[in-house]
């Protein structure tokens, strides 16, 4: 009987050790599941090879839940847009680790069949634009592009990912949507009528509770050259606290209050 208990104890210890090699990662639900898998795969590959850790993704049900639970979600790492990263860093104690070298940018786009009718952003006033909820970057851009609430387009919410906007247009429920720059080329049926400025790339942050030595190892692993594929482009660069200072004011106070984050 003792041997049985000892065997079970050793098995539990082994399982516990295995689980301890997992890192949880919360990803902002701007992107589809397939796109998130692509981002995480590159992180996973480098972390497994360098330090033996594996990423376990935590994906919120939709953008509303992601924002509502911002201060409650305690994962080891988060991957998100720079304006939300700025809030986490300066208000919730998260630490910047790395950011993608590719900047974030977005296009206001219409279907090619509608381009002759909606060839510029002004024509869309009083029409319908599908976009993610506040305070996503697409939603903030929407309000920056259309500041006159009297003739502002009607916002049709795409709460799962930006892909929902494509489906909303195809179903005839909106005339335009907002598409990330890196995916614009793969949607040849859509034409850009306005492009945003560039923002910092998606940012990887570490929780305040994650051991500093482990954070250092993660950073070194993601910044290291890929020796197995030296032709692969460098995906990440080091993120600094000062990178995010200009992004602190991007989230309107009313949306901080919605998430219980106002101070």
N, C-alpha and C positions, 0 to 999 in steps of 0.2 A: 504494500500500500504506500509506504514511504517513497518507493521508487516512482510510483505513479505520480504522486504529488510533486516530487522533485522534477520529473519529466515535464509535467504541466507548467511548473514555475519557470523552468528553463525555456519552454516554448513561448510563454507569455513575455519573458524578457527579450527573446529574440524578435518577437513581433513588435514590441515596444521600441527596440533599437532601430528596427527597419522603418517604423513610422516616424521616428525622430529625424530620419534623413529626408523627410518631405518638407517643403516650404510651401505655404499657402500664398496664392497670388490672386488679388482682386483686380479685375480688369473693368475699366469704364465701359459700359455697354453701348458705345457709339458704333461698334463694329459687329459684323455677323460672327457666328460661332466659328465658321471656317477661317475667317480673317484673324480672329483671336488665337486660334490654334496655330496659325502661321507665325504670329508674333511669339507665342510661348515656345514653339518648337526651337527657335533659334536660341532662346534663353536656356531652355532645358538642355540642349546639346552641349553648350559650353559649360554649364554648371555640373552636369554629370561627368563630363570628361575631366574637369579641373578639381572639383571638390567633392564629387560623389553625391550631390543633392539633386532631388527631382522636384519639379514644380507641380503642385496640385491647384488647378484653377478654380476660383470661386467666381461664378458669374451671376449677378443679380437677375431677378426675374425680368425687370425692365428698368428704364432710366429713372422712373419715378421712385422705385424702391431703392435704387442705388443712391440717389440724392437724399432721400428721407433718412436712410440708415448710415449716412456718411461717418458720423462720429461713433457709431455703434459697431461697425465692422472692424474687427481686430485681426487682420491677416498679417502675415509676416512681411509681405510686399504688396505694393499697388502699382498698377500701370495705367496712367491717365493723362489727360490734357494738362498743359502747363498752368492754366488759371486755377484749376482745382488742386493741382499739386501745390501751388503757391499757398492756398488756404491750409492744406494739411501741414505743410512745413512750418508755417508761421503761427498757426493756431492749435494744431494737434500734436506737434513735436516730431513729425516724421522727418526723415533725413533723405536728401537727394542722393541717389547712387549713380545712375547713368541716365542718359536720354538718347533717343534715336537721332542719328545724324541727319535723317531726312526731316525737314521742317513740316509742320502741319499747315495745310491751306485748304480752302473749300471753294467750290464753284456753285453759283446759282445757275441751275441748268433746266432746260426745257427739252421736250421730245423733238427730234428733228422735223417731224411732220407739223409741229406747231411753231417752228422757228420764224416763219414769215409773219406770223401774228404777234408773237412775243419775242421780238429780237433784242430788246433791252429791258433793263430792270424796271424802268419807269412805267412801262406798259402793263406791268403786273399789279400795279396799284388797284386795290379793290378786287383782285383775283384771289386765288388760293395757292399757298406754298406749303408743301409738306416738309416738316423738319422735326428734329428731336426736341423734347421738352427742355425748358430752362433747368439749370444754367449751362447746358451744353454749348460748345463753341458755335455750332450752326444756329442755335436759337439766339445767342448773343449777336451774331452777325446779322440775323434777320432784323433785330431791333435797331442795330446800327445803320443798316441800309435803308430802313423805312422808319423814320423818326416821327412822321406825322400820323398820329393815331386815327385821324379822321379818314384818311385815304390809305391806310396801311392794309396790305393784303391780309386775308384771313389765314391764320396759322392752322394747318391740319397736322395733328400730332402723329409722329412715327416713333412710338415709344420703345420698340425692341432694338432697332439699329437703323442706320441711315438707309439700309436696303428697303425698309418699309416705304420710304418715300418713292422709290421706283415703282413699287407695286401700287401705291396710291394713285400715281399718275396714270399708270396703265389701266386702272379700273375707272378712270375718268373723274376721280374725286378731287384732283388738284391740277393746276396748270404748270407748276414748277416744283423743284425740290433742291436740296443742298447736298452736294456730293463731295467727298474727300478728294483732294487733288490726285493722290496716288492711285485712285481707282477710276478716275475720269476716263483715261485712255481705254479702259476695258469695257466701257459702255458707249459703244459707237452710235447707238440710237439717240444719244443725248448730246446737246450742244451747250457749251458754257456761254452765258450772257453777262456774267460778272464773276470776277475772281477776288478772293480776299487777299490781304497781306499774308506774309508768312509768319507763323508762330513757332515757338520752340517745338522740337519733336516730342513724341510721347515720352513721358518721364517715368522712370522706375524709382520708387521710394521705398525706404525700409521703415518698419514700425519702430517706435521708440523703445519697444521691449526686446528687439532683436539684438543679440550680442554684437558689440562693435567689431570684434575680430572676425565674426562671420560676415558682417557687412563688408568689411575690407576684402575678404576672400571673394565675395560675390562680385564686387567692383573689379577686382583684378582679373577674375575669370572672364567677365564680359568685355573688358577692354583689351584682353590679350589677343594677339594675331591668331588667325585660324591656320595652324600648321598643316592640317590635313587637307585644307583647301585654300592655299595662299592667294588664289585669284579672287576669292570672295570679297566683296566690298566690306569695308568696316561699317558695322551696323550701329555701334554705340560710341558715345563720347562721354567724358566725365561731366557730371552735373554739379554745379556750384550753387550755394545759397543765393548769391547775388543774381543769378540768372532769373530768379522768379520775382524780384522786387517790383518790376513793372506790371506784373499780372495780378497783384493783390487786389486792385480796385475793380477788376473786371466783373466780379459777381455782385449784382445789385443787392442792397440790404434786404429787400423784401423776400428774396429767394433764400437768403441765409436764415431769415425768420421762419420760413416754411420748414426748413430742416432742423430748426431749433439750434442754429449755430450763431445767431446774432449775439454780439457782446455789447 
